[in-house]
């Protein structure tokens, strides 16, 4: 098709034969619709094949699953690694849109399988997060990097464990079962066990995972499997040389998790550390505070439990007591010296939902910050305008204002309570 023929074709089909911004929009729209002849005509009149600030014809063809157009654009020299406004290539787009046929075409012509989008995703980690096993296999066979972390830096094997698929595919391809990109993360085997993913855990054990690797609270595979009551895996770990460790503490915390206050205290009497942490940093006292066990809490503190210890999210015992509506425990913990000015402990968020505003009042009187924000940047005042009970909302709002809350404090979005 020469330029004159191309112009005639475009006009005959109601399209402007121009290459300015409007023409570019028409060009990309036709690519998304799979109109091969219109795309060819636009290129014949001088439209750059990779034109587009937000996307390209190649990426639009992938989005629309137009294999014929995709192949033609590739043969015509389209840039396989051109990015859209999200930082995605055509191959990443094929994964994002769950188009395995488009992915196969792009892999066959050498598109980069280890590209990384602006948001951190790689094609492999994205395919894993979407549960697409066939795409995972295609990417692995094409040479995807098995150690390249995606969003948050977590490796592909972490995502496979999280989604419960393709662990065997990655391990057979050589993924390291002991890879730990982030020191704050759990060892992969411990992660699989606490998610109660028995099959991935077994595959990791058989694939050479370190049975004695520990998370930041000192929890290894045996402790985790025992805590989450996975007896077959406990036996396998022991058979493979995994170390039974801190057994009395595990028994203590397991009893607490299973609503067995007596069992928890019995383990303490047998020598379990009252300040032991479970896999998430939760102590026996935090469990007692969460469940409203005042008598058990008193026994734990008498045994040396720290009322201000925090878990991995920064929550202390009083946080659990307050957000679960246990007034007596809140009062008692305050009397024991529980801190209310530590921004990590998030005292006020979630408390209004218990319907017990006197807990909020007690915390404010003890010095809790009325302008405290949660981990998402939302201020406490948000609780006062988001509940279903308007009367309770008003009472909470007035209580916070009286305590000095700033009505002009901004949400993470930039808005205020009033705007």
C-alpha positions as CSV (number, residue, x, y, z in Angstrom):
1,X,0.0,0.0,0.0
2,X,1.6,3.3,-1.1
3,X,0.9,6.7,0.5
4,X,-1.9,7.7,-1.9
5,X,-3.7,4.4,-1.6
6,X,-3.4,4.6,2.2
7,X,-4.9,8.1,2.2
8,X,-7.8,6.9,0.1
9,X,-8.3,3.9,2.3
10,X,-8.5,5.9,5.4
11,X,-10.9,8.5,4.0
12,X,-13.1,5.7,2.6
13,X,-13.3,4.3,6.1
14,X,-14.1,7.6,7.8
15,X,-10.6,8.1,9.2
16,X,-8.6,11.3,9.0
17,X,-5.3,10.7,7.0
18,X,-3.2,12.8,9.5
19,X,-0.3,12.1,11.8
20,X,-0.9,14.7,14.5
21,X,-2.2,14.0,18.0
22,X,-5.7,13.3,16.8
23,X,-4.4,11.0,14.1
24,X,-2.3,9.2,16.7
25,X,-5.4,8.6,18.8
26,X,-7.2,7.1,15.8
27,X,-4.2,5.0,15.0
28,X,-4.0,3.5,18.5
29,X,-7.7,3.0,18.7
30,X,-7.6,1.0,15.4
31,X,-4.7,-1.0,16.8
32,X,-6.7,-1.9,19.9
33,X,-9.6,-3.0,17.6
34,X,-7.3,-5.1,15.5
35,X,-7.8,-3.2,12.3
36,X,-4.7,-4.3,10.4
37,X,-5.4,-2.5,7.2
38,X,-6.0,0.8,9.0
39,X,-2.8,0.4,11.0
40,X,-0.9,-0.3,7.8
41,X,-2.5,2.7,6.1
42,X,-1.5,5.0,8.9
43,X,2.1,3.8,8.9
44,X,2.1,4.2,5.1
45,X,1.3,7.9,5.4
46,X,4.1,8.4,7.9
47,X,2.7,7.5,11.3
48,X,5.7,6.3,13.5
49,X,5.1,2.7,14.4
50,X,6.0,3.3,18.1
51,X,4.1,6.5,18.5
52,X,2.1,7.1,21.7
53,X,2.7,8.8,25.0
54,X,0.4,6.4,27.0
55,X,0.7,3.3,24.9
56,X,1.9,1.9,21.5
57,X,0.2,0.0,18.7
58,X,2.1,-3.1,19.7
59,X,0.8,-2.9,23.3
60,X,-2.7,-2.1,22.1
61,X,-2.7,-5.2,19.8
62,X,-1.7,-7.3,22.8
63,X,-4.5,-5.8,24.9
64,X,-7.0,-6.7,22.1
65,X,-5.5,-10.2,21.5
66,X,-5.0,-9.5,17.8
67,X,-2.4,-12.0,16.9
68,X,-2.2,-11.2,13.2
69,X,-1.7,-7.5,13.9
70,X,0.8,-8.2,16.6
71,X,2.9,-10.4,14.2
72,X,2.7,-7.8,11.4
73,X,3.9,-5.0,13.8
74,X,6.8,-7.1,15.0
75,X,7.8,-7.8,11.4
76,X,7.5,-4.1,10.6
77,X,10.0,-3.3,13.3
78,X,7.9,-2.3,16.3
79,X,10.0,-1.9,19.5
80,X,9.3,-4.9,21.7
81,X,10.5,-3.0,24.8
82,X,8.6,0.2,24.3
83,X,6.7,1.2,27.5
84,X,3.2,2.4,28.2
85,X,2.4,5.0,30.9
86,X,2.5,2.2,33.6
87,X,6.0,1.2,32.6
88,X,4.8,-2.1,31.0
89,X,6.2,-3.6,27.9
90,X,4.0,-5.6,25.4
91,X,5.1,-8.8,27.1
92,X,4.3,-7.5,30.6
93,X,0.9,-6.4,29.2
94,X,0.3,-9.9,27.8
95,X,0.7,-11.2,31.4
96,X,-1.3,-8.4,33.0
97,X,-4.2,-9.1,30.7
98,X,-3.9,-12.9,30.9
99,X,-3.3,-13.4,27.2
100,X,-1.1,-16.6,26.9
101,X,-1.2,-16.6,23.1
102,X,0.1,-13.1,22.9
103,X,2.8,-14.0,25.5
104,X,3.9,-17.0,23.3
105,X,4.3,-14.8,20.2
106,X,6.4,-12.2,22.1
107,X,8.6,-14.9,23.7
108,X,9.2,-16.5,20.4
109,X,10.6,-13.2,18.9
110,X,12.9,-12.6,21.9
111,X,11.0,-10.1,24.0
112,X,12.6,-9.5,27.4
113,X,11.0,-11.8,30.0
114,X,12.8,-10.1,32.9
115,X,11.5,-6.6,32.3
116,X,10.3,-4.8,35.4
117,X,7.4,-2.4,35.5
118,X,7.3,0.9,37.3
119,X,5.3,-0.7,40.1
120,X,7.9,-3.4,40.6
121,X,6.2,-6.3,39.0
122,X,8.1,-8.7,36.7
123,X,6.2,-10.9,34.2
124,X,7.0,-13.9,36.3
125,X,5.9,-12.5,39.7
126,X,2.8,-11.0,38.1
127,X,1.9,-14.4,36.5
128,X,2.4,-16.1,39.9
129,X,0.3,-13.5,41.7
130,X,-2.6,-14.1,39.2
131,X,-2.4,-17.8,39.6
132,X,-1.6,-18.4,35.9
133,X,0.4,-21.6,35.9
134,X,0.6,-22.0,32.2
135,X,2.2,-18.5,31.8
136,X,4.5,-19.3,34.7
137,X,5.8,-22.4,32.8
138,X,6.2,-20.4,29.6
139,X,8.2,-17.7,31.3
140,X,10.4,-20.1,33.2
141,X,11.1,-22.1,30.0
142,X,12.0,-18.8,28.3
143,X,14.6,-18.0,31.0
144,X,12.8,-15.9,33.5
145,X,15.1,-14.9,36.4
146,X,14.1,-17.0,39.4
147,X,15.7,-14.7,41.9
148,X,14.4,-11.3,40.6
149,X,12.0,-9.9,43.1
150,X,8.8,-8.3,42.0
151,X,6.6,-6.0,44.0
152,X,8.2,-5.4,47.4
153,X,11.3,-7.2,46.3
154,X,9.9,-10.7,47.2
155,X,11.2,-13.5,44.9
156,X,9.1,-15.6,42.6
157,X,9.1,-18.6,45.0
158,X,7.5,-16.4,47.7
159,X,4.6,-15.6,45.3
160,X,4.3,-19.2,44.3
161,X,3.9,-20.2,48.0
162,X,1.5,-17.3,48.6
163,X,-0.8,-18.4,45.8
164,X,-0.3,-22.1,46.3
165,X,0.8,-23.1,42.8
166,X,3.9,-23.6,40.6
167,X,6.3,-24.2,43.5
168,X,7.4,-27.5,41.9
169,X,7.9,-25.7,38.5
170,X,10.2,-23.1,40.1
171,X,12.1,-25.6,42.2
172,X,12.7,-27.9,39.2
173,X,14.0,-25.0,37.3
174,X,16.5,-24.2,40.0
175,X,14.9,-21.7,42.3
176,X,16.7,-21.4,45.6
177,X,14.4,-22.6,48.5
178,X,16.6,-20.6,50.9
179,X,16.5,-17.3,49.0
180,X,15.7,-14.4,51.4
181,X,15.8,-11.1,49.7
182,X,14.4,-9.1,52.6
183,X,15.8,-9.9,56.1
184,X,12.5,-8.9,57.7
185,X,10.8,-11.7,55.7
186,X,10.2,-15.2,57.1
187,X,12.3,-18.0,55.6
188,X,10.3,-19.4,52.7
189,X,9.7,-22.7,54.5
190,X,8.4,-21.0,57.6
191,X,6.3,-18.8,55.4
192,X,4.7,-21.8,53.7
193,X,4.1,-23.5,57.1
194,X,2.4,-20.5,58.7
195,X,0.1,-20.2,55.6
196,X,-0.7,-23.8,56.2
197,X,0.4,-24.6,52.6
198,X,1.2,-28.3,53.2
199,X,2.1,-29.2,49.6
200,X,4.4,-26.2,49.0
201,X,6.0,-26.8,52.4
202,X,6.7,-30.5,51.6
203,X,8.2,-29.5,48.2
204,X,10.5,-27.0,49.9
205,X,11.6,-29.6,52.4
206,X,12.3,-32.1,49.6
207,X,14.0,-29.3,47.6
208,X,16.6,-28.6,50.3
209,X,15.1,-25.8,52.4
210,X,17.1,-25.1,55.5
211,X,15.0,-26.7,58.3
212,X,16.6,-24.6,61.0
213,X,16.5,-21.2,59.4
214,X,14.7,-18.8,61.7
215,X,12.6,-15.6,61.4
216,X,13.3,-12.5,63.4
217,X,11.5,-14.0,66.4
218,X,13.6,-17.1,66.3
219,X,10.9,-19.4,64.9
220,X,12.1,-22.3,62.7
221,X,10.2,-24.9,60.7
222,X,9.5,-27.3,63.5
223,X,8.1,-24.6,65.8
224,X,5.9,-23.2,63.0
225,X,4.6,-26.6,61.9
226,X,3.8,-27.5,65.6
227,X,2.1,-24.1,66.3
228,X,-0.1,-24.5,63.2
229,X,-0.9,-28.1,64.1
230,X,0.6,-29.8,61.0
231,X,1.6,-33.2,62.5
232,X,2.7,-34.9,59.2
233,X,5.0,-32.0,58.5
234,X,6.3,-32.0,62.0
235,X,7.2,-35.7,61.6
236,X,8.9,-35.0,58.2
237,X,10.9,-32.1,59.6
238,X,12.1,-34.2,62.5
239,X,13.0,-37.1,60.2
240,X,15.0,-34.7,58.0
241,X,16.9,-33.3,61.0
242,X,14.9,-30.3,61.9
243,X,15.4,-29.1,65.5
244,X,12.5,-29.2,68.0
245,X,13.2,-25.9,69.8
246,X,11.6,-24.0,72.7
247,X,9.0,-26.6,73.1
248,X,7.4,-25.2,76.3
249,X,7.0,-21.8,74.7
250,X,5.4,-23.3,71.6
251,X,3.0,-25.2,73.9
252,X,2.2,-22.0,75.8
253,X,1.5,-20.0,72.7
254,X,-0.5,-22.8,71.0
255,X,-2.7,-23.1,74.1
256,X,-3.4,-19.4,73.9
257,X,-4.2,-19.5,70.2
258,X,-6.6,-22.3,70.9
259,X,-8.5,-20.4,73.7
260,X,-6.9,-22.6,76.4
261,X,-6.0,-20.1,79.2
262,X,-5.3,-22.9,81.7
263,X,-3.0,-24.7,79.3
264,X,-1.2,-21.4,78.6
265,X,-0.6,-20.8,82.3
266,X,0.4,-24.4,82.9
267,X,3.2,-24.0,80.3
268,X,4.3,-20.8,82.1
269,X,4.4,-22.7,85.4
270,X,6.5,-25.4,83.6
271,X,9.1,-22.8,82.7
272,X,7.9,-21.2,79.4
273,X,9.1,-17.6,79.0
274,X,6.2,-15.2,79.7
275,X,7.7,-12.8,77.2
276,X,8.0,-15.4,74.4
277,X,6.8,-14.4,71.0
278,X,4.9,-16.4,68.5
279,X,5.8,-16.3,64.8
280,X,4.2,-12.8,64.4
281,X,5.7,-11.4,67.6
282,X,2.5,-11.9,69.7
283,X,3.2,-12.7,73.4
284,X,1.0,-14.7,75.8
285,X,0.0,-11.4,77.4
286,X,-1.2,-10.1,74.0
287,X,-3.2,-13.2,73.5
288,X,-4.8,-12.8,77.0
289,X,-5.6,-9.1,76.2
290,X,-7.1,-10.0,72.9
291,X,-9.4,-12.6,74.4
292,X,-10.3,-10.7,77.6
293,X,-8.6,-13.0,80.1
294,X,-8.0,-10.6,82.9
295,X,-7.1,-13.2,85.5
296,X,-4.6,-14.8,83.1
297,X,-3.1,-11.4,82.3
298,X,-2.5,-10.8,86.0
299,X,-0.8,-14.1,86.4
300,X,1.4,-13.4,83.3
301,X,2.5,-10.0,84.6
302,X,3.3,-11.5,88.0
303,X,5.5,-13.9,86.2
304,X,7.3,-11.1,84.4
305,X,5.4,-10.4,81.2
306,X,6.2,-7.0,79.7
307,X,3.0,-4.9,79.3
308,X,4.7,-2.8,76.6
309,X,6.1,-5.4,74.3
310,X,4.9,-5.0,70.7
311,X,4.3,-7.5,67.9
312,X,5.5,-7.1,64.3
313,X,2.8,-4.6,63.6
314,X,3.6,-2.4,66.6
315,X,0.6,-3.5,68.7
316,X,1.0,-3.9,72.5
317,X,-1.3,-5.8,74.9
318,X,-3.4,-2.6,75.5
319,X,-3.9,-2.3,71.7
320,X,-5.5,-5.8,71.6
321,X,-7.6,-5.1,74.8
322,X,-8.9,-1.8,73.5
323,X,-9.8,-2.9,70.0
324,X,-11.6,-5.9,71.3
325,X,-13.6,-3.9,73.8
326,X,-12.2,-5.3,77.0
327,X,-12.6,-2.3,79.3
328,X,-11.5,-4.0,82.5
329,X,-8.3,-5.1,80.9
330,X,-7.6,-1.6,79.5
331,X,-8.0,-0.1,82.9
332,X,-5.8,-2.7,84.5
333,X,-3.1,-2.5,81.9
334,X,-3.0,1.3,82.3
335,X,-2.6,0.8,86.0
336,X,0.3,-1.6,85.2
337,X,2.1,1.2,83.2
338,X,1.0,0.5,79.7
339,X,2.2,3.3,77.4
340,X,-0.3,5.3,75.5
341,X,2.0,7.8,73.7
342,X,3.9,5.4,71.5
343,X,2.7,5.9,68.0
344,X,3.4,2.3,67.1
345,X,0.7,0.9,69.3
346,X,-2.3,2.3,67.5
347,X,-4.6,2.7,70.5
348,X,-7.5,4.5,69.0
349,X,-8.0,3.0,65.6
350,X,-10.7,0.4,65.6
351,X,-11.8,1.1,69.2
352,X,-14.8,3.1,68.1
353,X,-16.1,0.1,66.2
354,X,-16.5,-1.7,69.5
355,X,-19.1,0.8,70.5
356,X,-17.4,1.4,73.8
357,X,-16.4,5.1,73.7
358,X,-15.5,5.1,77.4
359,X,-12.4,3.1,76.3
360,X,-11.5,5.9,74.0
361,X,-12.1,8.4,76.8
362,X,-9.9,6.4,79.1
363,X,-7.1,6.3,76.6
364,X,-7.3,10.0,75.8
365,X,-7.3,10.8,79.5
366,X,-4.2,8.7,79.8
367,X,-2.5,10.7,77.1
368,X,-3.2,8.9,73.8
369,X,-2.7,11.2,70.8
370,X,-6.1,12.3,69.3
371,X,-4.4,12.9,66.0
372,X,-2.8,9.5,65.7
373,X,-2.7,8.1,62.2
374,X,-2.8,4.4,61.3
375,X,-0.3,2.7,58.9
376,X,-2.3,3.9,55.9
377,X,-2.1,7.6,57.0
378,X,-5.7,7.8,58.1
379,X,-6.3,10.0,61.2
380,X,-8.4,8.9,64.2
381,X,-11.0,11.6,63.3
382,X,-11.9,9.4,60.3
383,X,-13.4,6.9,62.7
384,X,-15.8,9.7,63.9
385,X,-17.3,10.3,60.5
386,X,-17.3,6.8,59.0
387,X,-19.5,4.8,61.4
388,X,-23.1,3.9,60.8
389,X,-24.3,5.2,64.2
390,X,-24.6,8.9,63.7
391,X,-25.1,9.6,67.4
392,X,-22.0,7.6,68.4
393,X,-20.1,9.3,65.6
394,X,-21.0,12.7,67.0
395,X,-20.1,11.7,70.5
396,X,-16.7,10.4,69.3
397,X,-16.1,13.5,67.2
398,X,-16.8,15.8,70.2
399,X,-14.6,13.7,72.4
400,X,-11.6,13.9,70.0
401,X,-12.0,17.6,69.4
402,X,-12.2,18.2,73.2
403,X,-8.9,16.3,73.5
404,X,-7.3,18.6,71.0
405,X,-7.7,16.7,67.6
406,X,-6.9,18.9,64.6
407,X,-10.0,19.2,62.3
408,X,-7.7,20.2,59.5
409,X,-5.5,17.1,59.7
410,X,-5.2,15.5,56.2
411,X,-5.8,12.0,55.1
412,X,-3.2,10.1,53.0
413,X,-5.2,11.2,50.0
414,X,-4.8,14.9,50.9
415,X,-8.4,15.4,52.0
416,X,-9.5,16.5,55.4
417,X,-12.4,15.4,57.5
418,X,-14.4,18.4,56.4
419,X,-13.5,18.2,52.7
